[in-house]
Amino acid sequence: MKKIYALLMLCLPMLGFAQKDVTFIVDMRDYSGSYTTVNLNGDFNSWCGTCNPMADADGDSIWTVTLPLTADSIEYKFTLDGWTGQENLTSGSACTKTTGIYTNRFAAFTGDTILPGVAWESCDAKAGQVYLTMQVNMSYQAVDSTGVFLAGGGNFGNPGDNEMHPIGDSIYSITVAKDTGFTSFFTFTNGACPSWGCKENLAGKPCGDPNNYNDRSTGSPLYGDFHLKTCFGECTTDGTCPVPPTPVNVTFQSDRNSILGTFTTAYVSGTMNGWSGDADMMSDDDGDGVYTATLSLLPGSYEYKYTADSWAIQENFDPATSDSVCTLTTGIYTNRFITIGAADTTLDVQCWEECGPCANIGIEEEAASFVVKPNPASDVLFIENTTGTTSNVAVYSITGARVMEATFDAEARLDVASLPRGMYIVRVQNGMTEKVVRVALK
């Protein structure tokens, strides 16, 4: 026991020496002198002068640096061109520590930390300003040759406008100053893509706002700094990235026989490709009017719709009608919606601008030939057939997946008790007559 206790006593002091990534921010906009580079000096680098230069890559006079430190607290100050110039700090101010004749900045931290942005020789930000520092982990991403960017929200421009800069370990960082009270949506893009196809996909995730293109948000108006350490396409807040799931093959099928007007090329557009109008082309190899495309997608939820000729033609849905059973409405946009699991998936054929297969052979003329009851249903669904011909019945989920089917003569009895509650599409046909009914399971 004495040996174990002695080992514990040796290990405990070492806990304070774990490496921490610490980000420093100084706003030089009010400094009137001349200089070339801002340096960070402190007891962690023996006040060496030029060892740790800071960076101002976008030329806005806000200098930053992120350093791996092992101490739990440090004394430091900002200097100019080594020791050509240095801060003169007021003893007793909130961010300082005075030892003998030296007054330096002081900071303590227990883990990775983004320190508050400060003005030169001040413990506070530049008057009327807040600093937004965003750091995104690009692990498991093939970073585009053009870089990583902050964009969107009406305040951060297009992909390519606000470049983020690597600070090590696949982390990209940016610090911007805004007026107090600022708030905005924003997103990260892997590249400078005009089509927004390289935007991170946060659809269905808690940090993506479905009413604002699934963008992130700074939240309520800011009266202090905003710090975010996250992962590209994820909602983590500690800068880590979960191991990504394995992509699966998803085959989309669009029956375009009922489309009005002519088109040249069919596409599927959605959150999986940044709503690109020409990224994922569909083909109709056998000429039957049903177009297909197989995409490699990560498991998760996606919004999409079928389009043609780079958005010259697109599906339009009305959520007040039966269109609602296979769509999701966010703001003014109503799109198809699908959740992909961990296995390869072939989606059932979807009729143009409809939820489910096309009903194009005698659907209204002989509607009385089939009776589907009760509606809403609970445990059992009955289908009556008065055509005198063997018929088929199929039940589809709102995503278009066939969940049940049967062949019958006079009557079919479908046990639907095990199906999740919600809306379903029932299609009954015999080659001459067809009926499509939307049924609710309660």
Secondary structure, 3 states (H helix, E strand, C coil): CHHHHHHHHHHHHHHHHCCEEEEEEEECCCCCCCCCCEEEEEHHHCCCCCCCECECCCCCCEEEEEEEECCCEEEEEEEECCCCEECCCCCCCCCEEEECCEEEEEEECCCCEECCCEECCCCCCCCCEEEEEEEEECCCCCCCCCCEEEECCCCCCCCCCEECEEEECCEEEEEEEEECCECCEEEEEECCCCCCCCECCCCCCCCCECCCCCEEECCCCECCCEEEEEECCCCCCCCCCCCCCCCEEEEEEEECCCCCCCCCCEEEEEHHHCCCCCCCEEECCCCCCEEEEEEEECCEEEEEEEEECCCCEECCCCCCCHHHHHEEEECCEEEEEEEECCCCEECCCEECCCCCCCCCCCCCCCHHHEEEECCCECCEEEEEECCCCCEEEEEECCCCCEEEEEEECCEEEEECCCCCCEEEEEEEECCCCEEEEEEEEC
